Amino acid sequence: MTADRWTTLLMHLRQIASDHPKVAFASSLAAEDMVLTHAILSEGLPIAIFTLDTGRLHAETLGLIDAIRERYGRDIEVWRPDAKAVARHVDEHGAFAFYESLALRKACCNMRKVEPLRRALVGRDAWITGQRREQSTTRTELALNEYDAVFGLQKYNPLALWHHDDIWRAIRAMNIPYNPLHDQGYPSIGCEPCTRAIKPGEDLRAGRWWWENADARECGLHTGNLRNRVFVLEER
C-alpha cells in the first residue's frame, strides 16, 4: 500500500459519505473490512458500520467485534438471522444440508446472510463493501461504484483495485486488528463449516464452499458479481 492509495481511499470514503448521508458499511470482519473500519473510525467519518452474525461464525471472527470496541471506542451494529426460520430449516434439512446441494447451500446463505442484510439496509441510501477484484473469478470485473439492483441501492467497493499485499501493508503499518485465522492459512473467512484453510497456490477464496464450482462461490450478498461474470463470459 502506498500513501497515495490510502489518501485516495479516504477521499473516496469522504465523498461517499457526503453524497449519501445514510450510507452504511457492511463488514464481514475480513482483513479488507478491518482496513475500511480503521479508515472510517480513525477519521471519524459519518458512515454506519454493521456486521452479520450468521450463528455459524468462528469464535475468532466474533472476537473482532470486541477488538473494534477496545481499539476505537465504538460498537458496530450486529444483525442476526430470524431464529425461527433457522430452526425450521435445520429441522427440515439438517444442520449441514448445505453440503448436499447448491440449492440448499444458497438457501442457508439466504436465510443467514441475505435476509439479515436486507433488514440492515432498510432506510439506507447506499452501502459499502470490502470486495476486491483479485479475490475470485466472480469479482474480476468489480466496479468501484455500481447500482445494486437486488437491494435497490448505490453500492461502493472502494478497495476494488487494491491488491492482497496492499491490504496487509496497511494492517501492519497502522497496527489494525485482524482475525488470527488469517495467520493460519485462511485468507477468506466465512461461516466455520463452509471455510477451510487454502493450499499453496490456490485462489484466495478457494477455502470458501470448496466443494463447489469456483464460478458459483458467492453467498447472495453480491449477486451482481455472478451476473456480471456471466455477461463477461458471454461477451468473450
Contacts in CASP RR format, 6 or more apart in sequence:
PFRMAT RR
TARGET T0000
AUTHOR 0000-0000-0000
METHOD contacts of the structure
MODEL  1
MTADRWTTLLMHLRQIASDHPKVAFASSLAAEDMVLTHAILSEGLPIAIF
TLDTGRLHAETLGLIDAIRERYGRDIEVWRPDAKAVARHVDEHGAFAFYE
SLALRKACCNMRKVEPLRRALVGRDAWITGQRREQSTTRTELALNEYDAV
FGLQKYNPLALWHHDDIWRAIRAMNIPYNPLHDQGYPSIGCEPCTRAIKP
GEDLRAGRWWWENADARECGLHTGNLRNRVFVLEER
1 162 0 8 1.000
1 165 0 8 1.000
1 166 0 8 1.000
1 167 0 8 1.000
1 169 0 8 1.000
1 170 0 8 1.000
1 173 0 8 1.000
5 162 0 8 1.000
5 166 0 8 1.000
6 39 0 8 1.000
6 170 0 8 1.000
9 39 0 8 1.000
9 158 0 8 1.000
9 159 0 8 1.000
10 39 0 8 1.000
10 43 0 8 1.000
12 144 0 8 1.000
12 156 0 8 1.000
12 158 0 8 1.000
13 36 0 8 1.000
13 39 0 8 1.000
13 40 0 8 1.000
13 43 0 8 1.000
13 45 0 8 1.000
13 47 0 8 1.000
13 128 0 8 1.000
13 158 0 8 1.000
14 43 0 8 1.000
14 45 0 8 1.000
16 23 0 8 1.000
16 47 0 8 1.000
16 126 0 8 1.000
16 128 0 8 1.000
16 156 0 8 1.000
16 158 0 8 1.000
17 23 0 8 1.000
17 45 0 8 1.000
17 46 0 8 1.000
17 47 0 8 1.000
19 126 0 8 1.000
20 125 0 8 1.000
20 126 0 8 1.000
20 154 0 8 1.000
21 46 0 8 1.000
21 125 0 8 1.000
22 48 0 8 1.000
22 123 0 8 1.000
22 124 0 8 1.000
22 125 0 8 1.000
22 126 0 8 1.000
23 47 0 8 1.000
23 48 0 8 1.000
23 124 0 8 1.000
23 125 0 8 1.000
23 126 0 8 1.000
23 127 0 8 1.000
23 128 0 8 1.000
23 156 0 8 1.000
24 47 0 8 1.000
24 48 0 8 1.000
24 49 0 8 1.000
24 50 0 8 1.000
24 120 0 8 1.000
24 121 0 8 1.000
24 124 0 8 1.000
24 126 0 8 1.000
24 127 0 8 1.000
24 128 0 8 1.000
25 33 0 8 1.000
25 36 0 8 1.000
25 37 0 8 1.000
25 40 0 8 1.000
25 47 0 8 1.000
25 48 0 8 1.000
25 49 0 8 1.000
25 50 0 8 1.000
25 127 0 8 1.000
25 128 0 8 1.000
25 129 0 8 1.000
26 50 0 8 1.000
26 51 0 8 1.000
26 52 0 8 1.000
26 117 0 8 1.000
26 120 0 8 1.000
26 121 0 8 1.000
26 127 0 8 1.000
26 128 0 8 1.000
26 129 0 8 1.000
26 221 0 8 1.000
27 33 0 8 1.000
27 34 0 8 1.000
27 36 0 8 1.000
27 37 0 8 1.000
27 49 0 8 1.000
27 50 0 8 1.000
27 51 0 8 1.000
27 76 0 8 1.000
27 130 0 8 1.000
28 51 0 8 1.000
28 52 0 8 1.000
28 130 0 8 1.000
28 189 0 8 1.000
28 190 0 8 1.000
29 51 0 8 1.000
29 61 0 8 1.000
29 64 0 8 1.000
29 65 0 8 1.000
29 179 0 8 1.000
29 189 0 8 1.000
30 130 0 8 1.000
30 179 0 8 1.000
30 188 0 8 1.000
30 189 0 8 1.000
31 167 0 8 1.000
31 168 0 8 1.000
31 171 0 8 1.000
31 178 0 8 1.000
31 179 0 8 1.000
31 182 0 8 1.000
31 187 0 8 1.000
32 130 0 8 1.000
32 131 0 8 1.000
32 132 0 8 1.000
32 159 0 8 1.000
32 162 0 8 1.000
32 167 0 8 1.000
33 130 0 8 1.000
34 64 0 8 1.000
34 171 0 8 1.000
34 176 0 8 1.000
34 177 0 8 1.000
34 178 0 8 1.000
34 179 0 8 1.000
35 159 0 8 1.000
35 167 0 8 1.000
35 170 0 8 1.000
35 171 0 8 1.000
35 176 0 8 1.000
36 128 0 8 1.000
36 130 0 8 1.000
36 158 0 8 1.000
36 159 0 8 1.000
37 49 0 8 1.000
37 68 0 8 1.000
37 72 0 8 1.000
37 76 0 8 1.000
37 176 0 8 1.000
38 72 0 8 1.000
38 170 0 8 1.000
38 174 0 8 1.000
38 176 0 8 1.000
39 45 0 8 1.000
40 47 0 8 1.000
40 49 0 8 1.000
41 49 0 8 1.000
41 68 0 8 1.000
41 72 0 8 1.000
41 74 0 8 1.000
42 72 0 8 1.000
42 174 0 8 1.000
47 128 0 8 1.000
48 77 0 8 1.000
48 124 0 8 1.000
49 76 0 8 1.000
49 77 0 8 1.000
50 76 0 8 1.000
50 77 0 8 1.000
50 78 0 8 1.000
50 79 0 8 1.000
50 120 0 8 1.000
51 65 0 8 1.000
51 76 0 8 1.000
51 77 0 8 1.000
51 78 0 8 1.000
51 79 0 8 1.000
52 78 0 8 1.000
52 79 0 8 1.000
52 80 0 8 1.000
52 112 0 8 1.000
52 113 0 8 1.000
52 116 0 8 1.000
52 117 0 8 1.000
52 120 0 8 1.000
53 62 0 8 1.000
53 78 0 8 1.000
53 79 0 8 1.000
53 80 0 8 1.000
54 80 0 8 1.000
54 81 0 8 1.000
54 112 0 8 1.000
54 113 0 8 1.000
54 116 0 8 1.000
54 191 0 8 1.000
55 80 0 8 1.000
55 81 0 8 1.000
55 86 0 8 1.000
55 112 0 8 1.000
55 191 0 8 1.000
56 112 0 8 1.000
56 191 0 8 1.000
56 192 0 8 1.000
56 193 0 8 1.000
56 194 0 8 1.000
57 190 0 8 1.000
57 191 0 8 1.000
57 192 0 8 1.000
58 179 0 8 1.000
58 181 0 8 1.000
58 189 0 8 1.000
58 190 0 8 1.000
58 192 0 8 1.000
58 195 0 8 1.000
60 179 0 8 1.000
60 180 0 8 1.000
60 181 0 8 1.000
61 179 0 8 1.000
61 181 0 8 1.000
61 189 0 8 1.000
61 190 0 8 1.000
64 177 0 8 1.000
64 178 0 8 1.000
64 179 0 8 1.000
65 75 0 8 1.000
65 76 0 8 1.000
65 78 0 8 1.000
67 177 0 8 1.000
68 74 0 8 1.000
68 75 0 8 1.000
68 76 0 8 1.000
68 177 0 8 1.000
69 75 0 8 1.000
71 177 0 8 1.000
77 120 0 8 1.000
79 116 0 8 1.000
79 117 0 8 1.000
79 119 0 8 1.000
79 120 0 8 1.000
80 116 0 8 1.000
81 111 0 8 1.000
81 112 0 8 1.000
81 113 0 8 1.000
81 115 0 8 1.000
81 116 0 8 1.000
82 111 0 8 1.000
82 115 0 8 1.000
85 111 0 8 1.000
85 115 0 8 1.000
86 111 0 8 1.000
86 112 0 8 1.000
89 97 0 8 1.000
89 107 0 8 1.000
89 108 0 8 1.000
89 111 0 8 1.000
93 100 0 8 1.000
93 104 0 8 1.000
93 107 0 8 1.000
96 193 0 8 1.000
97 104 0 8 1.000
97 105 0 8 1.000
97 107 0 8 1.000
97 108 0 8 1.000
98 104 0 8 1.000
98 105 0 8 1.000
98 108 0 8 1.000
98 109 0 8 1.000
98 193 0 8 1.000
98 194 0 8 1.000
99 105 0 8 1.000
99 211 0 8 1.000
102 212 0 8 1.000
102 216 0 8 1.000
105 194 0 8 1.000
105 209 0 8 1.000
105 212 0 8 1.000
106 219 0 8 1.000
106 220 0 8 1.000
109 219 0 8 1.000
109 220 0 8 1.000
110 220 0 8 1.000
112 191 0 8 1.000
113 219 0 8 1.000
113 220 0 8 1.000
113 221 0 8 1.000
114 219 0 8 1.000
114 220 0 8 1.000
114 221 0 8 1.000
117 151 0 8 1.000
117 221 0 8 1.000
118 151 0 8 1.000
121 127 0 8 1.000
121 151 0 8 1.000
121 153 0 8 1.000
124 153 0 8 1.000
125 153 0 8 1.000
125 154 0 8 1.000
126 153 0 8 1.000
126 154 0 8 1.000
126 155 0 8 1.000
126 156 0 8 1.000
127 148 0 8 1.000
127 151 0 8 1.000
127 153 0 8 1.000
127 154 0 8 1.000
127 155 0 8 1.000
127 156 0 8 1.000
128 155 0 8 1.000
128 156 0 8 1.000
128 157 0 8 1.000
128 158 0 8 1.000
129 155 0 8 1.000
129 156 0 8 1.000
129 157 0 8 1.000
129 221 0 8 1.000
129 222 0 8 1.000
130 157 0 8 1.000
130 158 0 8 1.000
130 159 0 8 1.000
131 139 0 8 1.000
131 142 0 8 1.000
131 157 0 8 1.000
131 159 0 8 1.000
131 160 0 8 1.000
131 222 0 8 1.000
131 225 0 8 1.000
132 139 0 8 1.000
132 142 0 8 1.000
132 157 0 8 1.000
132 159 0 8 1.000
132 160 0 8 1.000
132 161 0 8 1.000
132 162 0 8 1.000
132 163 0 8 1.000
132 164 0 8 1.000
132 167 0 8 1.000
133 139 0 8 1.000
133 140 0 8 1.000
133 141 0 8 1.000
133 142 0 8 1.000
133 160 0 8 1.000
133 161 0 8 1.000
134 140 0 8 1.000
134 163 0 8 1.000
134 164 0 8 1.000
134 204 0 8 1.000
135 188 0 8 1.000
135 204 0 8 1.000
135 205 0 8 1.000
136 203 0 8 1.000
136 204 0 8 1.000
136 205 0 8 1.000
136 214 0 8 1.000
136 217 0 8 1.000
137 203 0 8 1.000
137 214 0 8 1.000
137 215 0 8 1.000
137 229 0 8 1.000
138 214 0 8 1.000
138 215 0 8 1.000
138 216 0 8 1.000
138 217 0 8 1.000
138 218 0 8 1.000
138 222 0 8 1.000
138 225 0 8 1.000
138 226 0 8 1.000
138 229 0 8 1.000
139 222 0 8 1.000
139 225 0 8 1.000
140 229 0 8 1.000
140 232 0 8 1.000
141 228 0 8 1.000
141 229 0 8 1.000
141 232 0 8 1.000
142 157 0 8 1.000
142 160 0 8 1.000
142 225 0 8 1.000
142 228 0 8 1.000
143 157 0 8 1.000
143 160 0 8 1.000
144 156 0 8 1.000
144 157 0 8 1.000
144 158 0 8 1.000
144 160 0 8 1.000
144 161 0 8 1.000
145 154 0 8 1.000
145 155 0 8 1.000
145 156 0 8 1.000
145 157 0 8 1.000
146 154 0 8 1.000
146 155 0 8 1.000
146 157 0 8 1.000
147 153 0 8 1.000
147 154 0 8 1.000
147 155 0 8 1.000
148 154 0 8 1.000
148 155 0 8 1.000
148 224 0 8 1.000
149 224 0 8 1.000
150 220 0 8 1.000
150 223 0 8 1.000
150 224 0 8 1.000
159 167 0 8 1.000
164 187 0 8 1.000
164 204 0 8 1.000
170 176 0 8 1.000
171 178 0 8 1.000
179 186 0 8 1.000
179 189 0 8 1.000
181 189 0 8 1.000
182 189 0 8 1.000
184 197 0 8 1.000
185 197 0 8 1.000
185 198 0 8 1.000
186 195 0 8 1.000
186 196 0 8 1.000
186 197 0 8 1.000
186 198 0 8 1.000
186 207 0 8 1.000
187 198 0 8 1.000
187 204 0 8 1.000
187 205 0 8 1.000
188 195 0 8 1.000
188 204 0 8 1.000
188 205 0 8 1.000
188 207 0 8 1.000
188 208 0 8 1.000
189 195 0 8 1.000
190 208 0 8 1.000
194 208 0 8 1.000
194 209 0 8 1.000
195 207 0 8 1.000
195 208 0 8 1.000
196 207 0 8 1.000
196 210 0 8 1.000
197 207 0 8 1.000
198 204 0 8 1.000
198 206 0 8 1.000
198 207 0 8 1.000
199 206 0 8 1.000
203 214 0 8 1.000
205 214 0 8 1.000
205 217 0 8 1.000
206 214 0 8 1.000
208 217 0 8 1.000
209 216 0 8 1.000
209 217 0 8 1.000
215 226 0 8 1.000
215 229 0 8 1.000
216 226 0 8 1.000
218 225 0 8 1.000
218 226 0 8 1.000
END
